[in-house]
Amino acid sequence: PKRDFSSLKTEAFYSQGLKNLSSKMVIEIVSQYIDYYNKERIQTKLNYLSPVKYKKKVA
């Protein structure tokens, strides 16, 4: 969803002051952020669990 891209831009790029990055650096940052988002970042809509922990809980 569009909201997820907003979080990505805000948390992974803007808050870090990152500018003028190579495409390789952008790919690495996005990959790391996706890993963080799925495994560590808690979400209120998932009862304050990360997506991975939530999936394990409801499975």
PDB file of N, CA, C, O and CB in Angstrom:
ATOM      1  N   PRO A   1       0.811  -1.200   0.000  1.00  0.00           N
ATOM      2  CA  PRO A   1       0.000   0.000   0.000  1.00  0.00           C
ATOM      3  C   PRO A   1       0.855   1.264   0.000  1.00  0.00           C
ATOM      4  O   PRO A   1       2.026   1.254   0.379  1.00  0.00           O
ATOM      5  CB  PRO A   1      -0.923  -0.002   1.195  1.00  0.00           C
ATOM      6  N   LYS A   2       0.243   2.320  -0.426  1.00  0.00           N
ATOM      7  CA  LYS A   2       0.934   3.607  -0.510  1.00  0.00           C
ATOM      8  C   LYS A   2       1.485   4.033   0.849  1.00  0.00           C
ATOM      9  O   LYS A   2       2.566   4.616   0.928  1.00  0.00           O
ATOM     10  CB  LYS A   2      -0.011   4.682  -1.051  1.00  0.00           C
ATOM     11  N   ARG A   3       0.757   3.747   1.899  1.00  0.00           N
ATOM     12  CA  ARG A   3       1.180   4.125   3.248  1.00  0.00           C
ATOM     13  C   ARG A   3       2.514   3.475   3.615  1.00  0.00           C
ATOM     14  O   ARG A   3       3.343   4.091   4.285  1.00  0.00           O
ATOM     15  CB  ARG A   3       0.107   3.733   4.269  1.00  0.00           C
ATOM     16  N   ASP A   4       2.720   2.239   3.179  1.00  0.00           N
ATOM     17  CA  ASP A   4       3.970   1.549   3.479  1.00  0.00           C
ATOM     18  C   ASP A   4       5.151   2.240   2.819  1.00  0.00           C
ATOM     19  O   ASP A   4       6.234   2.301   3.401  1.00  0.00           O
ATOM     20  CB  ASP A   4       3.896   0.096   3.027  1.00  0.00           C
ATOM     21  N   PHE A   5       4.960   2.762   1.614  1.00  0.00           N
ATOM     22  CA  PHE A   5       6.037   3.489   0.954  1.00  0.00           C
ATOM     23  C   PHE A   5       6.336   4.786   1.683  1.00  0.00           C
ATOM     24  O   PHE A   5       7.482   5.232   1.724  1.00  0.00           O
ATOM     25  CB  PHE A   5       5.679   3.773  -0.503  1.00  0.00           C
ATOM     26  N   SER A   6       5.311   5.387   2.256  1.00  0.00           N
ATOM     27  CA  SER A   6       5.517   6.599   3.039  1.00  0.00           C
ATOM     28  C   SER A   6       6.383   6.293   4.258  1.00  0.00           C
ATOM     29  O   SER A   6       7.299   7.050   4.581  1.00  0.00           O
ATOM     30  CB  SER A   6       4.165   7.204   3.474  1.00  0.00           C
ATOM     31  N   SER A   7       6.092   5.188   4.930  1.00  0.00           N
ATOM     32  CA  SER A   7       6.902   4.778   6.081  1.00  0.00           C
ATOM     33  C   SER A   7       8.330   4.498   5.660  1.00  0.00           C
ATOM     34  O   SER A   7       9.273   4.892   6.347  1.00  0.00           O
ATOM     35  CB  SER A   7       6.302   3.540   6.753  1.00  0.00           C
ATOM     36  N   LEU A   8       8.490   3.831   4.552  1.00  0.00           N
ATOM     37  CA  LEU A   8       9.825   3.521   4.038  1.00  0.00           C
ATOM     38  C   LEU A   8      10.610   4.801   3.791  1.00  0.00           C
ATOM     39  O   LEU A   8      11.748   4.934   4.242  1.00  0.00           O
ATOM     40  CB  LEU A   8       9.731   2.696   2.742  1.00  0.00           C
ATOM     41  N   LYS A   9      10.010   5.732   3.084  1.00  0.00           N
ATOM     42  CA  LYS A   9      10.708   6.984   2.777  1.00  0.00           C
ATOM     43  C   LYS A   9      11.055   7.757   4.048  1.00  0.00           C
ATOM     44  O   LYS A   9      12.170   8.258   4.194  1.00  0.00           O
ATOM     45  CB  LYS A   9       9.851   7.857   1.854  1.00  0.00           C
ATOM     46  N   THR A  10      10.095   7.848   4.959  1.00  0.00           N
ATOM     47  CA  THR A  10      10.319   8.609   6.184  1.00  0.00           C
ATOM     48  C   THR A  10      11.347   7.950   7.088  1.00  0.00           C
ATOM     49  O   THR A  10      12.274   8.610   7.559  1.00  0.00           O
ATOM     50  CB  THR A  10       9.019   8.783   6.932  1.00  0.00           C
ATOM     51  N   GLU A  11      11.192   6.653   7.335  1.00  0.00           N
ATOM     52  CA  GLU A  11      12.042   5.966   8.305  1.00  0.00           C
ATOM     53  C   GLU A  11      13.414   5.587   7.755  1.00  0.00           C
ATOM     54  O   GLU A  11      14.401   5.623   8.490  1.00  0.00           O
ATOM     55  CB  GLU A  11      11.350   4.733   8.792  1.00  0.00           C
ATOM     56  N   ALA A  12      13.490   5.231   6.498  1.00  0.00           N
ATOM     57  CA  ALA A  12      14.758   4.732   5.954  1.00  0.00           C
ATOM     58  C   ALA A  12      15.584   5.801   5.243  1.00  0.00           C
ATOM     59  O   ALA A  12      16.804   5.675   5.146  1.00  0.00           O
ATOM     60  CB  ALA A  12      14.487   3.607   5.000  1.00  0.00           C
ATOM     61  N   PHE A  13      14.937   6.838   4.752  1.00  0.00           N
ATOM     62  CA  PHE A  13      15.685   7.826   3.977  1.00  0.00           C
ATOM     63  C   PHE A  13      15.669   9.213   4.609  1.00  0.00           C
ATOM     64  O   PHE A  13      16.725   9.742   4.956  1.00  0.00           O
ATOM     65  CB  PHE A  13      15.129   7.906   2.581  1.00  0.00           C
ATOM     66  N   TYR A  14      14.485   9.812   4.766  1.00  0.00           N
ATOM     67  CA  TYR A  14      14.404  11.192   5.234  1.00  0.00           C
ATOM     68  C   TYR A  14      14.984  11.370   6.630  1.00  0.00           C
ATOM     69  O   TYR A  14      15.746  12.306   6.872  1.00  0.00           O
ATOM     70  CB  TYR A  14      12.971  11.655   5.219  1.00  0.00           C
ATOM     71  N   SER A  15      14.629  10.479   7.547  1.00  0.00           N
ATOM     72  CA  SER A  15      15.103  10.634   8.924  1.00  0.00           C
ATOM     73  C   SER A  15      16.614  10.444   9.038  1.00  0.00           C
ATOM     74  O   SER A  15      17.233  10.915   9.992  1.00  0.00           O
ATOM     75  CB  SER A  15      14.392   9.643   9.834  1.00  0.00           C
ATOM     76  N   GLN A  16      17.197   9.761   8.075  1.00  0.00           N
ATOM     77  CA  GLN A  16      18.642   9.533   8.074  1.00  0.00           C
ATOM     78  C   GLN A  16      19.392  10.604   7.285  1.00  0.00           C
ATOM     79  O   GLN A  16      20.623  10.637   7.289  1.00  0.00           O
ATOM     80  CB  GLN A  16      18.952   8.161   7.499  1.00  0.00           C
ATOM     81  N   GLY A  17      18.652  11.471   6.613  1.00  0.00           N
ATOM     82  CA  GLY A  17      19.280  12.522   5.820  1.00  0.00           C
ATOM     83  C   GLY A  17      20.031  11.985   4.612  1.00  0.00           C
ATOM     84  O   GLY A  17      21.029  12.563   4.183  1.00  0.00           O
ATOM     85  N   LEU A  18      19.550  10.886   4.071  1.00  0.00           N
ATOM     86  CA  LEU A  18      20.239  10.253   2.948  1.00  0.00           C
ATOM     87  C   LEU A  18      19.849  10.909   1.628  1.00  0.00           C
ATOM     88  O   LEU A  18      18.667  11.065   1.323  1.00  0.00           O
ATOM     89  CB  LEU A  18      19.925   8.753   2.904  1.00  0.00           C
ATOM     90  N   LYS A  19      20.857  11.289   0.855  1.00  0.00           N
ATOM     91  CA  LYS A  19      20.637  11.926  -0.444  1.00  0.00           C
ATOM     92  C   LYS A  19      21.701  11.435  -1.408  1.00  0.00           C
ATOM     93  O   LYS A  19      22.747  10.934  -0.997  1.00  0.00           O
ATOM     94  CB  LYS A  19      20.666  13.481  -0.329  1.00  0.00           C
ATOM     95  N   ASN A  20      21.426  11.583  -2.678  1.00  0.00           N
ATOM     96  CA  ASN A  20      22.393  11.254  -3.733  1.00  0.00           C
ATOM     97  C   ASN A  20      22.977   9.849  -3.588  1.00  0.00           C
ATOM     98  O   ASN A  20      24.194   9.666  -3.581  1.00  0.00           O
ATOM     99  CB  ASN A  20      23.517  12.268  -3.730  1.00  0.00           C
ATOM    100  N   LEU A  21      22.099   8.874  -3.474  1.00  0.00           N
ATOM    101  CA  LEU A  21      22.524   7.490  -3.304  1.00  0.00           C
ATOM    102  C   LEU A  21      22.595   6.769  -4.639  1.00  0.00           C
ATOM    103  O   LEU A  21      21.830   7.066  -5.556  1.00  0.00           O
ATOM    104  CB  LEU A  21      21.579   6.757  -2.365  1.00  0.00           C
ATOM    105  N   SER A  22      23.503   5.836  -4.741  1.00  0.00           N
ATOM    106  CA  SER A  22      23.566   4.997  -5.940  1.00  0.00           C
ATOM    107  C   SER A  22      22.404   4.008  -5.895  1.00  0.00           C
ATOM    108  O   SER A  22      21.834   3.759  -4.833  1.00  0.00           O
ATOM    109  CB  SER A  22      24.942   4.246  -6.041  1.00  0.00           C
ATOM    110  N   SER A  23      22.060   3.452  -7.042  1.00  0.00           N
ATOM    111  CA  SER A  23      20.968   2.483  -7.081  1.00  0.00           C
ATOM    112  C   SER A  23      21.292   1.267  -6.220  1.00  0.00           C
ATOM    113  O   SER A  23      20.394   0.687  -5.610  1.00  0.00           O
ATOM    114  CB  SER A  23      20.686   2.049  -8.526  1.00  0.00           C
ATOM    115  N   LYS A  24      22.544   0.880  -6.163  1.00  0.00           N
ATOM    116  CA  LYS A  24      22.957  -0.252  -5.323  1.00  0.00           C
ATOM    117  C   LYS A  24      22.697   0.051  -3.846  1.00  0.00           C
ATOM    118  O   LYS A  24      22.233  -0.815  -3.104  1.00  0.00           O
ATOM    119  CB  LYS A  24      24.454  -0.576  -5.547  1.00  0.00           C
ATOM    120  N   MET A  25      22.995   1.271  -3.425  1.00  0.00           N
ATOM    121  CA  MET A  25      22.759   1.659  -2.034  1.00  0.00           C
ATOM    122  C   MET A  25      21.266   1.700  -1.721  1.00  0.00           C
ATOM    123  O   MET A  25      20.846   1.285  -0.640  1.00  0.00           O
ATOM    124  CB  MET A  25      23.394   3.025  -1.745  1.00  0.00           C
ATOM    125  N   VAL A  26      20.468   2.194  -2.656  1.00  0.00           N
ATOM    126  CA  VAL A  26      19.017   2.245  -2.457  1.00  0.00           C
ATOM    127  C   VAL A  26      18.466   0.834  -2.312  1.00  0.00           C
ATOM    128  O   VAL A  26      17.646   0.578  -1.431  1.00  0.00           O
ATOM    129  CB  VAL A  26      18.324   2.978  -3.632  1.00  0.00           C
ATOM    130  N   ILE A  27      18.905  -0.077  -3.160  1.00  0.00           N
ATOM    131  CA  ILE A  27      18.445  -1.468  -3.090  1.00  0.00           C
ATOM    132  C   ILE A  27      18.797  -2.076  -1.736  1.00  0.00           C
ATOM    133  O   ILE A  27      17.971  -2.770  -1.144  1.00  0.00           O
ATOM    134  CB  ILE A  27      19.065  -2.307  -4.231  1.00  0.00           C
ATOM    135  N   GLU A  28      19.985  -1.834  -1.245  1.00  0.00           N
ATOM    136  CA  GLU A  28      20.410  -2.366   0.053  1.00  0.00           C
ATOM    137  C   GLU A  28      19.580  -1.779   1.190  1.00  0.00           C
ATOM    138  O   GLU A  28      19.154  -2.506   2.087  1.00  0.00           O
ATOM    139  CB  GLU A  28      21.897  -2.076   0.287  1.00  0.00           C
ATOM    140  N   ILE A  29      19.350  -0.481   1.156  1.00  0.00           N
ATOM    141  CA  ILE A  29      18.558   0.171   2.204  1.00  0.00           C
ATOM    142  C   ILE A  29      17.125  -0.343   2.197  1.00  0.00           C
ATOM    143  O   ILE A  29      16.567  -0.624   3.257  1.00  0.00           O
ATOM    144  CB  ILE A  29      18.572   1.698   2.022  1.00  0.00           C
ATOM    145  N   VAL A  30      16.526  -0.470   1.026  1.00  0.00           N
ATOM    146  CA  VAL A  30      15.152  -0.969   0.920  1.00  0.00           C
ATOM    147  C   VAL A  30      15.076  -2.412   1.410  1.00  0.00           C
ATOM    148  O   VAL A  30      14.144  -2.774   2.129  1.00  0.00           O
ATOM    149  CB  VAL A  30      14.645  -0.870  -0.539  1.00  0.00           C
ATOM    150  N   SER A  31      16.036  -3.227   1.033  1.00  0.00           N
ATOM    151  CA  SER A  31      16.065  -4.619   1.477  1.00  0.00           C
ATOM    152  C   SER A  31      16.144  -4.712   2.999  1.00  0.00           C
ATOM    153  O   SER A  31      15.427  -5.500   3.616  1.00  0.00           O
ATOM    154  CB  SER A  31      17.248  -5.356   0.844  1.00  0.00           C
ATOM    155  N   GLN A  32      17.007  -3.916   3.593  1.00  0.00           N
ATOM    156  CA  GLN A  32      17.137  -3.903   5.054  1.00  0.00           C
ATOM    157  C   GLN A  32      15.856  -3.408   5.719  1.00  0.00           C
ATOM    158  O   GLN A  32      15.447  -3.933   6.754  1.00  0.00           O
ATOM    159  CB  GLN A  32      18.322  -3.023   5.477  1.00  0.00           C
ATOM    160  N   TYR A  33      15.227  -2.401   5.126  1.00  0.00           N
ATOM    161  CA  TYR A  33      14.004  -1.865   5.706  1.00  0.00           C
ATOM    162  C   TYR A  33      12.873  -2.894   5.643  1.00  0.00           C
ATOM    163  O   TYR A  33      12.119  -3.037   6.605  1.00  0.00           O
ATOM    164  CB  TYR A  33      13.592  -0.577   4.983  1.00  0.00           C
ATOM    165  N   ILE A  34      12.747  -3.598   4.540  1.00  0.00           N
ATOM    166  CA  ILE A  34      11.709  -4.625   4.408  1.00  0.00           C
ATOM    167  C   ILE A  34      11.905  -5.704   5.466  1.00  0.00           C
ATOM    168  O   ILE A  34      10.939  -6.158   6.079  1.00  0.00           O
ATOM    169  CB  ILE A  34      11.729  -5.249   2.991  1.00  0.00           C
ATOM    170  N   ASP A  35      13.138  -6.110   5.677  1.00  0.00           N
ATOM    171  CA  ASP A  35      13.445  -7.106   6.702  1.00  0.00           C
ATOM    172  C   ASP A  35      13.047  -6.581   8.083  1.00  0.00           C
ATOM    173  O   ASP A  35      12.403  -7.288   8.858  1.00  0.00           O
ATOM    174  CB  ASP A  35      14.951  -7.472   6.674  1.00  0.00           C
ATOM    175  N   TYR A  36      13.426  -5.354   8.382  1.00  0.00           N
ATOM    176  CA  TYR A  36      13.062  -4.721   9.650  1.00  0.00           C
ATOM    177  C   TYR A  36      11.542  -4.611   9.788  1.00  0.00           C
ATOM    178  O   TYR A  36      10.987  -4.943  10.836  1.00  0.00           O
ATOM    179  CB  TYR A  36      13.708  -3.327   9.759  1.00  0.00           C
ATOM    180  N   TYR A  37      10.878  -4.151   8.746  1.00  0.00           N
ATOM    181  CA  TYR A  37       9.432  -3.929   8.774  1.00  0.00           C
ATOM    182  C   TYR A  37       8.682  -5.228   9.062  1.00  0.00           C
ATOM    183  O   TYR A  37       7.722  -5.239   9.832  1.00  0.00           O
ATOM    184  CB  TYR A  37       8.957  -3.332   7.442  1.00  0.00           C
ATOM    185  N   ASN A  38       9.121  -6.310   8.447  1.00  0.00           N
ATOM    186  CA  ASN A  38       8.434  -7.589   8.615  1.00  0.00           C
ATOM    187  C   ASN A  38       8.777  -8.308   9.909  1.00  0.00           C
ATOM    188  O   ASN A  38       7.929  -8.991  10.482  1.00  0.00           O
ATOM    189  CB  ASN A  38       8.753  -8.479   7.467  1.00  0.00           C
ATOM    190  N   LYS A  39      10.006  -8.162  10.372  1.00  0.00           N
ATOM    191  CA  LYS A  39      10.451  -8.953  11.520  1.00  0.00           C
ATOM    192  C   LYS A  39      10.467  -8.212  12.851  1.00  0.00           C
ATOM    193  O   LYS A  39      10.349  -8.845  13.900  1.00  0.00           O
ATOM    194  CB  LYS A  39      11.805  -9.469  11.251  1.00  0.00           C
ATOM    195  N   GLU A  40      10.609  -6.899  12.839  1.00  0.00           N
ATOM    196  CA  GLU A  40      10.813  -6.172  14.093  1.00  0.00           C
ATOM    197  C   GLU A  40       9.809  -5.057  14.365  1.00  0.00           C
ATOM    198  O   GLU A  40       9.422  -4.847  15.515  1.00  0.00           O
ATOM    199  CB  GLU A  40      12.171  -5.595  14.100  1.00  0.00           C
ATOM    200  N   ARG A  41       9.390  -4.354  13.348  1.00  0.00           N
ATOM    201  CA  ARG A  41       8.566  -3.153  13.538  1.00  0.00           C
ATOM    202  C   ARG A  41       7.163  -3.541  13.991  1.00  0.00           C
ATOM    203  O   ARG A  41       6.424  -4.197  13.257  1.00  0.00           O
ATOM    204  CB  ARG A  41       8.497  -2.324  12.232  1.00  0.00           C
ATOM    205  N   ILE A  42       6.801  -3.131  15.206  1.00  0.00           N
ATOM    206  CA  ILE A  42       5.471  -3.469  15.707  1.00  0.00           C
ATOM    207  C   ILE A  42       4.416  -2.595  15.031  1.00  0.00           C
ATOM    208  O   ILE A  42       4.687  -1.470  14.613  1.00  0.00           O
ATOM    209  CB  ILE A  42       5.407  -3.302  17.241  1.00  0.00           C
ATOM    210  N   GLN A  43       3.215  -3.143  14.937  1.00  0.00           N
ATOM    211  CA  GLN A  43       2.122  -2.426  14.293  1.00  0.00           C
ATOM    212  C   GLN A  43       0.874  -2.530  15.154  1.00  0.00           C
ATOM    213  O   GLN A  43       0.502  -3.616  15.599  1.00  0.00           O
ATOM    214  CB  GLN A  43       1.856  -2.980  12.876  1.00  0.00           C
ATOM    215  N   THR A  44       0.240  -1.405  15.381  1.00  0.00           N
ATOM    216  CA  THR A  44      -0.953  -1.396  16.223  1.00  0.00           C
ATOM    217  C   THR A  44      -2.053  -2.269  15.643  1.00  0.00           C
ATOM    218  O   THR A  44      -2.772  -2.934  16.388  1.00  0.00           O
ATOM    219  CB  THR A  44      -1.462   0.023  16.401  1.00  0.00           C
ATOM    220  N   LYS A  45      -2.192  -2.275  14.325  1.00  0.00           N
ATOM    221  CA  LYS A  45      -3.258  -3.065  13.698  1.00  0.00           C
ATOM    222  C   LYS A  45      -3.035  -4.566  13.846  1.00  0.00           C
ATOM    223  O   LYS A  45      -3.940  -5.357  13.579  1.00  0.00           O
ATOM    224  CB  LYS A  45      -3.367  -2.713  12.226  1.00  0.00           C
ATOM    225  N   LEU A  46      -1.838  -4.962  14.269  1.00  0.00           N
ATOM    226  CA  LEU A  46      -1.518  -6.380  14.477  1.00  0.00           C
ATOM    227  C   LEU A  46      -1.315  -6.664  15.967  1.00  0.00           C
ATOM    228  O   LEU A  46      -0.490  -7.495  16.345  1.00  0.00           O
ATOM    229  CB  LEU A  46      -0.248  -6.779  13.675  1.00  0.00           C
ATOM    230  N   ASN A  47      -2.070  -5.972  16.792  1.00  0.00           N
ATOM    231  CA  ASN A  47      -1.982  -6.133  18.246  1.00  0.00           C
ATOM    232  C   ASN A  47      -0.569  -5.905  18.777  1.00  0.00           C
ATOM    233  O   ASN A  47      -0.093  -6.632  19.648  1.00  0.00           O
ATOM    234  CB  ASN A  47      -2.453  -7.518  18.641  1.00  0.00           C
ATOM    235  N   TYR A  48       0.077  -4.903  18.246  1.00  0.00           N
ATOM    236  CA  TYR A  48       1.421  -4.499  18.682  1.00  0.00           C
ATOM    237  C   TYR A  48       2.467  -5.597  18.494  1.00  0.00           C
ATOM    238  O   TYR A  48       3.372  -5.765  19.312  1.00  0.00           O
ATOM    239  CB  TYR A  48       1.383  -4.089  20.139  1.00  0.00           C
ATOM    240  N   LEU A  49       2.322  -6.337  17.399  1.00  0.00           N
ATOM    241  CA  LEU A  49       3.292  -7.357  17.008  1.00  0.00           C
ATOM    242  C   LEU A  49       3.849  -7.001  15.642  1.00  0.00           C
ATOM    243  O   LEU A  49       3.245  -6.231  14.896  1.00  0.00           O
ATOM    244  CB  LEU A  49       2.649  -8.773  16.992  1.00  0.00           C
ATOM    245  N   SER A  50       5.000  -7.564  15.322  1.00  0.00           N
ATOM    246  CA  SER A  50       5.525  -7.422  13.960  1.00  0.00           C
ATOM    247  C   SER A  50       4.720  -8.353  13.058  1.00  0.00           C
ATOM    248  O   SER A  50       4.086  -9.281  13.562  1.00  0.00           O
ATOM    249  CB  SER A  50       7.073  -7.752  13.892  1.00  0.00           C
ATOM    250  N   PRO A  51       4.723  -8.139  11.745  1.00  0.00           N
ATOM    251  CA  PRO A  51       3.987  -9.033  10.851  1.00  0.00           C
ATOM    252  C   PRO A  51       4.390 -10.503  10.991  1.00  0.00           C
ATOM    253  O   PRO A  51       3.526 -11.379  10.956  1.00  0.00           O
ATOM    254  CB  PRO A  51       4.189  -8.598   9.427  1.00  0.00           C
ATOM    255  N   VAL A  52       5.672 -10.783  11.147  1.00  0.00           N
ATOM    256  CA  VAL A  52       6.123 -12.175  11.281  1.00  0.00           C
ATOM    257  C   VAL A  52       5.602 -12.785  12.578  1.00  0.00           C
ATOM    258  O   VAL A  52       5.103 -13.911  12.576  1.00  0.00           O
ATOM    259  CB  VAL A  52       7.664 -12.253  11.238  1.00  0.00           C
ATOM    260  N   LYS A  53       5.713 -12.058  13.679  1.00  0.00           N
ATOM    261  CA  LYS A  53       5.226 -12.579  14.962  1.00  0.00           C
ATOM    262  C   LYS A  53       3.710 -12.747  14.943  1.00  0.00           C
ATOM    263  O   LYS A  53       3.185 -13.709  15.504  1.00  0.00           O
ATOM    264  CB  LYS A  53       5.638 -11.645  16.114  1.00  0.00           C
ATOM    265  N   TYR A  54       3.010 -11.827  14.309  1.00  0.00           N
ATOM    266  CA  TYR A  54       1.558 -11.926  14.215  1.00  0.00           C
ATOM    267  C   TYR A  54       1.150 -13.159  13.413  1.00  0.00           C
ATOM    268  O   TYR A  54       0.245 -13.894  13.809  1.00  0.00           O
ATOM    269  CB  TYR A  54       0.974 -10.660  13.576  1.00  0.00           C
ATOM    270  N   LYS A  55       1.815 -13.377  12.298  1.00  0.00           N
ATOM    271  CA  LYS A  55       1.499 -14.536  11.456  1.00  0.00           C
ATOM    272  C   LYS A  55       1.719 -15.840  12.220  1.00  0.00           C
ATOM    273  O   LYS A  55       0.916 -16.767  12.115  1.00  0.00           O
ATOM    274  CB  LYS A  55       2.355 -14.522  10.175  1.00  0.00           C
ATOM    275  N   LYS A  56       2.803 -15.912  12.987  1.00  0.00           N
ATOM    276  CA  LYS A  56       3.072 -17.114  13.787  1.00  0.00           C
ATOM    277  C   LYS A  56       1.997 -17.306  14.851  1.00  0.00           C
ATOM    278  O   LYS A  56       1.591 -18.433  15.133  1.00  0.00           O
ATOM    279  CB  LYS A  56       4.461 -17.025  14.450  1.00  0.00           C
ATOM    280  N   LYS A  57       1.540 -16.208  15.437  1.00  0.00           N
ATOM    281  CA  LYS A  57       0.547 -16.289  16.506  1.00  0.00           C
ATOM    282  C   LYS A  57      -0.808 -16.771  15.995  1.00  0.00           C
ATOM    283  O   LYS A  57      -1.479 -17.553  16.669  1.00  0.00           O
ATOM    284  CB  LYS A  57       0.391 -14.935  17.176  1.00  0.00           C
ATOM    285  N   VAL A  58      -1.212 -16.317  14.824  1.00  0.00           N
ATOM    286  CA  VAL A  58      -2.536 -16.675  14.310  1.00  0.00           C
ATOM    287  C   VAL A  58      -2.534 -17.964  13.490  1.00  0.00           C
ATOM    288  O   VAL A  58      -3.596 -18.482  13.145  1.00  0.00           O
ATOM    289  CB  VAL A  58      -3.074 -15.547  13.466  1.00  0.00           C
ATOM    290  N   ALA A  59      -1.366 -18.475  13.182  1.00  0.00           N
ATOM    291  CA  ALA A  59      -1.282 -19.697  12.356  1.00  0.00           C
ATOM    292  C   ALA A  59      -1.632 -20.934  13.143  1.00  0.00           C
ATOM    293  O   ALA A  59      -1.611 -22.038  12.598  1.00  0.00           O
ATOM    294  CB  ALA A  59       0.110 -19.852  11.772  1.00  0.00           C
TER     295      ALA A  59
END
